[in-house]
Amino acid sequence: MIKSYLQAQKSFFVFGLLLLIGVPYSKQVSNANSRYVKLFGTHQALPETPLISSEKNVLLVGIQPYLGKEIINDHKSPSLRLVSNGRNLILKDADGVIRKAKEINIGWRAQQLLNPKVFVRHKIGPFASFESAERLANDLKDKGIESTIAHPLDWEVWVSGDIKMPPAIKSNYQKIKVSKTVSPYLYVNKGKISLKGPISLEAPDGLRWEQGVYLGPFSIQLDAYGSWTLVEHVPIERYLSGVVPYEIGASSPEAALEAQAVLARTWAMANSHRFKVDGYNLCSDTQCQVYKDPSNANLKIKTAIKKTTGQILTWSQKPINTVYHATNGGVMASVDEAWSINQVPYLQMRLDGPKQWTRSVDLPLSNEKYLKSFLFSKSEAFGSDHPLFRWERTIDSSQISQQLNQAQKVGSSFYPNKIEVVRRGSSGRVTSLKIYGKTGSEVLLKLDEIRSVLRELPSTLFVVKEIKEGKWLFSGGGFGHGAGMSQSGAIELAKKGWTTKQILSHYYPKTKYGFLP
């Protein structure tokens, strides 16, 4: 699947992608010369990146995005320092520049364009996650409106400026002038050599990066915002070596490691379109799966990956979106309690523990009385030894005000004096949280937005009470969104002797475990 997706990509990015300057159109193009400026859609469209690895099932993973972004504001941008783990690195650009060295440094500079371009779009967002952005994009598609999901800083959805937006959808109309390009150059002993994309990089003994070693090969390529990204072209089985130990822990029992390998592989295949607008598949941080030093995988990790090679979870012959998290606090969330997406049969609310214990729990947990009993009673749930299985957080007005302001939800004068849970999902998780201000204003946070704004909260499975004026106590359970596999639960089940297939069937019921048809 990944191989065919990437082999369809035929050419490298165009040279000198234009950098977008997001200031009002009226300040950039005067009435006198605006007739000479051509409109070019929502953003700079890029030819897709070719696959430069000869291996099968290769993912393009962005390991350092937004290179050179500071240049446009006349700030100095950090250079890209590339260091070999052994033999010389080999860099090649489109003009035939070849550089072989154990260390290569690339700098960035801005160049003024003689013929500016203007992009016109409706911007919707920001969204707290790709999942929520994609839900809106799919809703728009059902209405016959094409859109683009982008991640310039936060997740956004872009729609062509000549389309009339549905009244129910809040959007910002933007006209953005493109007047500069960010160009790379090579530092050499006697000065600087300009580089033109596409730029490829081979590392015969690996590239030292972020205290790890990555084998590559690599490309340094333009994104949709005018900056550049260092991308590794990595076979999916090697990619898992950089995911599994950092997501579940290298010392986890065998069956839990194998389950995590299957989930990470499935998730990568189901989400390979995540950064399509920027010409690669996945990122390396928590907006995707954490991907770090793959050379650090121990024998247990390599064995777990090898034993499950090529195997994924499917529904209707398609890889499922295998979301997972650290601990669910004893109850699995329905997927629509975490993100603004449709329910799926394999990600529903269920208690996560032995049958005898589940029979003793009063339901539904959307009832706050039952939820309090659930949170404050001794639990026999799977994974209850996790340090964040139960937790408390105290947050005051100034913290909340600052975080709402940073998320651009309120102005600096907003001062919260009341917090109210408006709605809970079937697992008891808060899906709507209202924060009232002293002046009568209010803010409504929904789903994943709650944790993205109130960052101290490990999960949305909580109750809240005011303990004194301007200070609230949040008491909750779990770490993460709560949908899919609880990693601490899987570890406990593996210790109890459950097989990989049993663990996966427990957390993703009715899915098929095996090779993609």
C-alpha positions as CSV (number, residue, x, y, z in Angstrom):
1,M,0.0,0.0,0.0
2,I,2.7,2.5,1.0
3,K,4.9,1.4,-1.8
4,S,2.2,2.0,-4.5
5,Y,1.4,5.4,-2.9
6,L,5.0,6.5,-3.1
7,Q,5.8,5.0,-6.5
8,A,3.0,7.2,-7.9
9,Q,5.1,10.2,-7.0
10,K,7.0,11.2,-10.1
11,S,9.0,14.3,-9.6
12,F,10.8,16.4,-7.0
13,F,9.6,19.7,-5.7
14,V,9.9,22.9,-7.8
15,F,12.9,25.1,-7.2
16,G,12.6,28.0,-4.9
17,L,9.2,27.6,-3.3
18,L,7.6,30.9,-2.4
19,L,7.3,31.9,1.2
20,L,3.9,33.0,2.3
21,I,3.6,36.3,4.3
22,G,0.3,36.2,6.3
23,V,-0.4,40.0,6.5
24,P,-3.5,41.7,5.2
25,Y,-3.7,41.9,1.4
26,S,-4.5,45.6,1.4
27,K,-1.1,46.3,3.0
28,Q,0.8,44.4,0.3
29,V,-0.8,45.1,-3.0
30,S,-1.9,48.7,-3.8
31,N,-4.9,49.4,-6.0
32,A,-2.5,50.8,-8.7
33,N,-0.6,47.6,-9.2
34,S,-3.0,44.9,-8.0
35,R,-4.2,44.2,-11.5
36,Y,-0.7,42.9,-12.3
37,V,-0.8,40.3,-9.6
38,K,-2.2,36.9,-10.5
39,L,-4.1,34.8,-8.1
40,F,-2.8,31.2,-7.6
41,G,-5.4,29.2,-5.5
42,T,-5.0,28.5,-1.8
43,H,-1.3,27.8,-1.6
44,Q,1.8,26.9,-3.6
45,A,1.0,23.5,-5.1
46,L,4.0,21.2,-5.1
47,P,5.0,18.3,-7.3
48,E,5.1,15.2,-5.2
49,T,8.4,13.8,-3.9
50,P,9.8,10.7,-5.5
51,L,10.9,7.7,-3.7
52,I,14.7,7.7,-3.5
53,S,15.1,4.4,-1.6
54,S,15.3,1.1,-3.4
55,E,13.7,-0.8,-0.5
56,K,10.0,-1.8,-0.3
57,N,7.2,-0.2,1.7
58,V,9.0,3.1,2.4
59,L,7.6,5.9,4.5
60,L,8.6,9.6,4.1
61,V,9.0,10.8,7.7
62,G,9.7,14.5,8.4
63,I,12.3,14.5,11.2
64,Q,12.9,18.3,11.1
65,P,10.3,20.6,9.7
66,Y,10.1,24.4,9.1
67,L,13.8,24.9,8.3
68,G,14.6,28.5,7.3
69,K,11.2,29.9,8.4
70,E,12.7,32.7,10.4
71,I,14.3,34.3,7.4
72,I,11.2,36.0,6.1
73,N,11.0,38.2,9.2
74,D,14.6,39.2,8.7
75,H,15.7,37.0,11.6
76,K,18.6,34.7,11.6
77,S,17.6,31.1,11.0
78,P,19.6,28.2,12.5
79,S,21.7,26.3,10.0
80,L,21.1,22.6,9.3
81,R,24.1,20.7,10.7
82,L,24.4,17.2,9.3
83,V,27.0,14.9,10.8
84,S,28.0,11.4,9.6
85,N,28.3,8.4,11.9
86,G,31.2,7.1,9.9
87,R,32.0,7.5,6.2
88,N,31.4,10.7,4.3
89,L,27.9,12.0,3.7
90,I,27.0,12.5,0.0
91,L,24.8,15.5,-0.8
92,K,23.5,16.2,-4.3
93,D,21.4,19.1,-5.6
94,A,19.5,19.8,-8.9
95,D,22.3,21.9,-10.3
96,G,24.8,19.1,-10.0
97,V,26.5,20.3,-6.8
98,I,28.0,17.3,-5.0
99,R,29.4,17.6,-1.5
100,K,31.1,14.7,0.2
101,A,32.1,15.3,3.8
102,K,31.7,13.9,7.3
103,E,30.0,17.2,8.3
104,I,27.8,19.3,6.0
105,N,26.2,22.6,7.0
106,I,23.4,24.2,5.2
107,G,22.3,27.8,5.7
108,W,19.2,29.8,4.6
109,R,18.7,33.2,2.9
110,A,15.7,35.1,1.5
111,Q,15.5,36.2,-2.1
112,Q,13.0,38.8,-3.3
113,L,10.7,37.8,-6.1
114,L,10.2,40.0,-9.2
115,N,6.7,38.8,-9.8
116,P,4.8,38.2,-6.5
117,K,1.9,35.8,-6.3
118,V,-1.3,36.0,-4.3
119,F,-3.1,33.1,-2.7
120,V,-6.7,33.5,-1.7
121,R,-8.4,31.1,0.8
122,H,-10.8,30.5,3.6
123,K,-8.9,29.4,6.6
124,I,-10.8,27.2,9.1
125,G,-9.2,26.5,12.5
126,P,-7.0,26.1,14.3
127,F,-7.9,22.5,15.3
128,A,-6.4,20.6,18.2
129,S,-5.7,17.5,16.1
130,F,-5.5,16.2,12.6
131,E,-8.5,14.0,13.3
132,S,-10.8,16.9,14.0
133,A,-9.5,18.8,10.9
134,E,-10.1,15.7,8.7
135,R,-13.6,15.3,10.0
136,L,-14.4,18.9,8.8
137,A,-12.6,18.3,5.5
138,N,-14.8,15.1,5.0
139,D,-18.0,17.0,5.9
140,L,-17.0,19.7,3.3
141,K,-16.4,17.0,0.7
142,D,-19.9,15.6,1.3
143,K,-21.2,19.1,0.5
144,G,-19.1,19.1,-2.7
145,I,-16.4,21.4,-1.4
146,E,-12.8,20.4,-1.8
147,S,-10.3,21.4,0.9
148,T,-6.7,21.0,2.0
149,I,-5.5,20.0,5.5
150,A,-2.4,21.9,6.5
151,H,-0.1,22.3,9.5
152,P,1.7,25.6,9.3
153,L,1.8,25.8,13.1
154,D,-1.5,24.3,14.1
155,W,-3.9,22.1,12.1
156,E,-6.0,24.1,9.6
157,V,-8.3,23.5,6.7
158,W,-8.0,25.6,3.6
159,V,-10.8,26.2,1.1
160,S,-10.5,28.1,-2.2
161,G,-11.4,31.8,-1.7
162,D,-13.9,31.8,-4.6
163,I,-16.1,29.2,-2.9
164,K,-19.1,30.4,-0.8
165,M,-18.7,28.8,2.6
166,P,-21.7,27.3,4.5
167,P,-23.0,29.8,7.1
168,A,-22.5,27.3,9.9
169,I,-18.8,27.1,9.4
170,K,-16.7,29.9,10.9
171,S,-13.7,30.8,8.6
172,N,-11.3,33.6,8.0
173,Y,-11.0,35.0,4.5
174,Q,-7.3,35.5,3.6
175,K,-5.4,37.1,0.7
176,I,-1.8,36.3,1.1
177,K,1.0,37.9,-1.0
178,V,4.1,35.8,-1.7
179,S,7.1,38.0,-2.3
180,K,10.1,36.1,-1.1
181,T,11.6,32.6,-1.4
182,V,13.8,30.9,1.1
183,S,16.8,29.3,-0.5
184,P,19.5,27.0,0.9
185,Y,23.2,27.4,0.5
186,L,26.2,25.2,1.4
187,Y,28.9,26.4,3.8
188,V,32.4,25.6,2.3
189,N,35.9,26.6,3.3
190,K,36.0,29.5,0.9
191,G,32.5,30.8,1.3
192,K,28.9,29.7,0.3
193,I,27.5,27.7,-2.6
194,S,23.8,28.2,-3.5
195,L,21.8,25.0,-3.6
196,K,18.7,24.2,-5.6
197,G,16.1,21.6,-4.8
198,P,15.7,18.7,-5.1
199,I,18.4,17.9,-2.5
200,S,19.3,14.4,-1.7
201,L,21.5,13.1,1.1
202,E,23.0,9.6,1.5
203,A,24.6,8.5,4.8
204,P,26.5,5.2,4.2
205,D,27.0,4.7,8.0
206,G,24.1,6.7,9.2
207,L,23.3,10.3,10.1
208,R,23.8,11.4,13.7
209,W,20.7,13.3,14.7
210,E,19.2,14.2,18.0
211,Q,21.5,11.8,19.9
212,G,20.6,9.0,17.6
213,V,21.6,7.4,14.3
214,Y,19.3,7.4,11.3
215,L,20.2,5.4,8.2
216,G,18.2,7.3,5.5
217,P,18.4,8.0,2.6
218,F,17.2,11.6,3.1
219,S,15.8,14.5,1.2
220,I,15.8,18.2,2.1
221,Q,12.6,19.5,0.5
222,L,10.2,22.4,0.4
223,D,6.8,22.4,2.2
224,A,3.6,24.2,1.5
225,Y,4.6,27.2,3.7
226,G,7.9,28.2,2.1
227,S,10.1,26.5,4.6
228,W,12.0,23.3,4.2
229,T,11.9,19.8,5.8
230,L,14.6,17.2,6.5
231,V,12.8,13.9,5.5
232,E,14.0,10.4,6.0
233,H,12.9,7.7,3.4
234,V,12.6,4.8,5.8
235,P,11.2,1.3,5.2
236,I,8.2,0.7,7.5
237,E,9.7,-2.2,9.4
238,R,12.8,-0.1,10.3
239,Y,10.5,2.8,11.1
240,L,8.9,0.6,13.8
241,S,12.3,0.3,15.5
242,G,12.1,4.0,16.2
243,V,8.5,3.9,17.4
244,V,7.8,0.8,19.5
245,P,10.3,1.3,22.3
246,Y,9.4,5.0,22.7
247,E,5.7,4.4,22.7
248,I,5.4,1.4,25.1
249,G,8.9,0.9,26.6
250,A,11.6,-1.5,25.5
251,S,11.3,-3.7,28.7
252,S,7.6,-4.5,28.1
253,P,6.6,-8.2,27.8
254,E,6.8,-9.9,24.5
255,A,3.1,-10.0,23.7
256,A,2.7,-6.3,24.5
257,L,5.6,-5.4,22.3
258,E,4.2,-7.4,19.4
259,A,0.8,-5.8,19.9
260,Q,2.4,-2.3,19.9
261,A,4.3,-3.2,16.7
262,V,1.1,-4.2,14.9
263,L,-0.6,-1.0,16.1
264,A,2.2,1.2,15.0
265,R,2.4,-0.4,11.6
266,T,-1.3,-0.2,11.1
267,W,-1.5,3.4,12.2
268,A,1.3,4.4,9.8
269,M,-0.5,2.8,6.9
270,A,-3.8,4.3,7.8
271,N,-2.3,7.8,8.3
272,S,0.2,8.0,5.4
273,H,-1.8,10.9,4.0
274,R,-1.3,13.0,7.1
275,F,1.2,15.5,5.7
276,K,0.3,15.1,2.0
277,V,0.2,18.9,1.5
278,D,3.9,19.0,2.5
279,G,5.0,16.1,0.3
280,Y,5.7,13.5,3.0
281,N,3.8,11.0,5.0
282,L,4.3,11.4,8.7
283,C,6.1,13.6,11.3
284,S,8.3,12.3,14.1
285,D,6.6,14.0,17.1
286,T,3.4,13.5,19.1
287,Q,1.3,14.9,16.2
288,C,2.0,11.4,14.7
289,Q,3.7,8.5,16.5
290,V,6.9,9.4,18.3
291,Y,9.8,8.3,16.1
292,K,13.3,8.5,17.6
293,D,16.7,6.8,17.2
294,P,15.8,3.5,15.4
295,S,19.4,2.2,16.0
296,N,18.7,2.0,19.7
297,A,16.2,-0.9,19.4
298,N,17.2,-3.9,21.4
299,L,16.8,-7.6,20.5
300,K,13.3,-7.8,22.1
301,I,12.0,-4.9,20.0
302,K,13.6,-6.3,16.8
303,T,12.1,-9.8,17.5
304,A,8.6,-8.3,18.1
305,I,8.7,-6.5,14.8
306,K,10.1,-9.5,12.9
307,K,7.5,-11.9,14.4
308,T,4.6,-9.6,13.2
309,T,6.2,-8.5,9.9
310,G,3.5,-7.1,7.6
311,Q,0.6,-7.9,9.9
312,I,-2.0,-5.2,10.7
313,L,-5.5,-4.8,11.9
314,T,-8.2,-4.3,9.3
315,W,-11.9,-3.5,9.0
316,S,-13.7,-4.1,5.7
317,Q,-10.3,-4.9,4.2
318,K,-8.8,-1.5,5.1
319,P,-6.2,-0.7,7.9
320,I,-8.0,0.8,10.9
321,N,-7.0,3.9,12.7
322,T,-5.3,2.1,15.6
323,V,-5.2,4.9,18.2
324,Y,-3.7,4.0,21.6
325,H,-2.6,5.7,24.8
326,A,-0.8,5.1,28.1
327,T,-3.7,4.2,30.4
328,N,-7.5,4.5,30.2
329,G,-8.2,4.8,33.9
330,G,-10.3,1.6,33.8
331,V,-12.7,2.5,31.0
332,M,-12.2,2.6,27.2
333,A,-13.5,5.7,25.4
334,S,-15.7,5.7,22.4
335,V,-13.7,7.4,19.6
336,D,-16.1,10.2,19.3
337,E,-15.4,11.2,22.9
338,A,-11.8,12.0,21.9
339,W,-12.2,13.7,18.5
340,S,-14.9,15.1,16.3
341,I,-15.2,12.0,14.2
342,N,-17.8,9.4,13.5
343,Q,-18.1,6.3,15.8
344,V,-16.6,3.0,14.6
345,P,-17.7,-0.4,15.9
346,Y,-14.2,-1.4,17.2
347,L,-13.7,1.7,19.3
348,Q,-16.6,1.8,21.7
349,M,-17.0,2.5,25.5
350,R,-16.2,-0.6,27.5
351,L,-14.9,-1.2,31.0
352,D,-11.3,-2.5,30.9
353,G,-10.9,-5.2,33.6
354,P,-11.9,-8.7,34.7
355,K,-15.6,-9.6,34.3
356,Q,-16.3,-9.9,38.0
357,W,-15.1,-6.4,38.6
358,T,-17.0,-4.9,35.6
359,R,-20.2,-6.3,36.9
360,S,-19.8,-4.3,40.1
361,V,-19.5,-0.9,38.3
362,D,-22.6,1.3,38.2
363,L,-23.3,2.6,34.7
364,P,-23.5,4.9,32.8
365,L,-20.5,6.8,33.8
366,S,-22.0,9.9,32.1
367,N,-23.9,10.1,35.4
368,E,-21.6,12.1,37.7
369,K,-22.6,10.3,40.8
370,Y,-21.6,6.9,39.3
371,L,-18.4,8.5,37.8
372,K,-17.3,9.8,41.3
373,S,-17.8,6.3,42.7
374,F,-15.8,4.8,39.9
375,L,-12.9,7.3,40.3
376,F,-12.7,7.2,44.1
377,S,-13.2,3.5,44.7
378,K,-10.6,0.8,44.6
379,S,-10.2,-0.5,41.1
380,E,-9.3,-3.9,39.7
381,A,-9.0,-2.6,36.2
382,F,-6.2,-3.7,33.9
383,G,-3.2,-1.4,34.1
384,S,-4.1,0.1,37.4
385,D,-0.5,0.3,38.5
386,H,0.2,3.1,36.1
387,P,1.2,6.3,38.0
388,L,-1.5,8.3,36.2
389,F,-4.2,5.7,36.5
390,R,-5.6,8.2,39.1
391,W,-4.5,11.8,39.4
392,E,-5.3,15.2,40.8
393,R,-4.5,18.6,39.4
394,T,-5.1,22.1,41.0
395,I,-5.4,24.9,38.5
396,D,-6.0,28.6,39.3
397,S,-7.6,31.4,37.3
398,S,-4.4,33.0,36.2
399,Q,-3.2,29.7,34.6
400,I,-6.5,29.1,32.9
401,S,-6.6,32.7,31.6
402,Q,-3.0,32.5,30.3
403,Q,-3.7,29.2,28.5
404,L,-6.9,30.4,26.9
405,N,-5.1,33.5,25.7
406,Q,-2.3,31.5,24.2
407,A,-4.9,29.3,22.4
408,Q,-6.4,32.6,21.1
409,K,-9.7,31.8,22.7
410,V,-10.0,35.0,24.8
411,G,-8.3,38.3,25.2
412,S,-5.8,39.1,28.0
413,S,-8.5,40.7,30.2
414,F,-10.5,37.4,30.5
415,Y,-10.6,36.3,34.1
416,P,-12.4,32.9,34.8
417,N,-14.6,32.6,37.8
418,K,-16.6,29.4,37.1
419,I,-16.0,26.0,35.4
420,E,-18.9,23.8,34.4
421,V,-19.0,20.3,32.8
422,V,-21.7,20.7,30.1
423,R,-21.6,17.2,28.6
424,R,-20.0,13.8,29.2
425,G,-19.6,10.9,26.9
426,S,-20.6,7.3,27.7
427,S,-17.3,6.6,29.3
428,G,-17.7,9.6,31.6
429,R,-15.1,11.7,29.7
430,V,-15.8,15.4,29.4
431,T,-16.8,16.3,25.9
432,S,-17.9,19.9,26.5
433,L,-16.4,22.2,29.2
434,K,-17.6,25.8,29.7
435,I,-15.5,28.4,31.4
436,Y,-17.2,31.6,32.5
437,G,-15.5,35.0,32.9
438,K,-16.2,37.6,35.5
439,T,-17.6,40.1,32.9
440,G,-20.2,37.6,31.6
441,S,-18.2,36.3,28.7
442,E,-17.7,32.5,28.4
443,V,-15.6,30.0,26.5
444,L,-16.7,26.5,25.4
445,L,-14.0,23.8,25.0
446,K,-14.9,20.6,23.2
447,L,-13.3,17.1,22.9
448,D,-9.5,17.2,22.2
449,E,-9.5,21.0,22.6
450,I,-9.9,20.6,26.4
451,R,-6.5,19.0,26.9
452,S,-4.8,21.0,24.2
453,V,-5.8,24.2,26.1
454,L,-5.6,23.0,29.7
455,R,-2.3,21.2,29.3
456,E,-2.0,20.1,32.9
457,L,-4.8,17.6,32.5
458,P,-3.6,14.1,31.7
459,S,-7.1,13.1,30.4
460,T,-10.7,14.3,30.0
461,L,-11.9,11.6,32.5
462,F,-12.3,13.9,35.5
463,V,-14.6,15.7,37.9
464,V,-14.0,19.3,38.9
465,K,-14.8,21.4,42.0
466,E,-13.9,24.8,43.1
467,I,-11.8,24.6,46.3
468,K,-11.6,28.3,46.9
469,E,-12.2,31.4,44.8
470,G,-10.3,31.3,41.6
471,K,-8.9,27.7,42.2
472,W,-10.2,24.4,41.0
473,L,-9.4,20.8,41.8
474,F,-9.6,18.3,38.9
475,S,-9.7,14.7,40.0
476,G,-9.5,12.1,37.3
477,G,-8.1,8.9,35.8
478,G,-6.0,7.9,32.8
479,F,-3.4,9.4,30.6
480,G,-4.3,10.1,27.0
481,H,-7.5,10.1,25.0
482,G,-8.6,6.7,26.2
483,A,-9.6,5.2,22.9
484,G,-8.1,1.9,21.7
485,M,-5.4,0.0,23.5
486,S,-4.2,1.0,27.0
487,Q,-0.5,0.3,26.9
488,S,-0.4,-0.3,30.7
489,G,-3.4,-2.6,30.3
490,A,-1.7,-4.5,27.5
491,I,1.5,-4.9,29.6
492,E,-0.6,-6.4,32.5
493,L,-2.5,-8.7,30.2
494,A,0.8,-9.9,28.6
495,K,2.1,-10.7,32.1
496,K,-1.0,-12.7,32.7
497,G,-0.2,-14.8,29.7
498,W,-2.5,-13.3,27.1
499,T,-1.3,-13.7,23.5
500,T,-0.8,-10.8,21.0
501,K,-3.9,-11.7,19.2
502,Q,-6.0,-11.8,22.4
503,I,-4.7,-8.4,23.5
504,L,-5.6,-6.9,20.1
505,S,-9.0,-8.5,20.0
506,H,-9.7,-7.2,23.5
507,Y,-9.0,-3.6,22.6
508,Y,-10.2,-3.7,19.0
509,P,-13.0,-6.2,18.9
510,K,-14.3,-7.5,15.6
511,T,-11.3,-6.3,13.7
512,K,-9.2,-8.8,11.6
513,Y,-5.6,-9.5,12.5
514,G,-3.4,-10.5,9.6
515,F,-1.9,-9.3,6.3
516,L,-3.5,-6.6,4.2
517,P,-5.5,-8.4,1.4
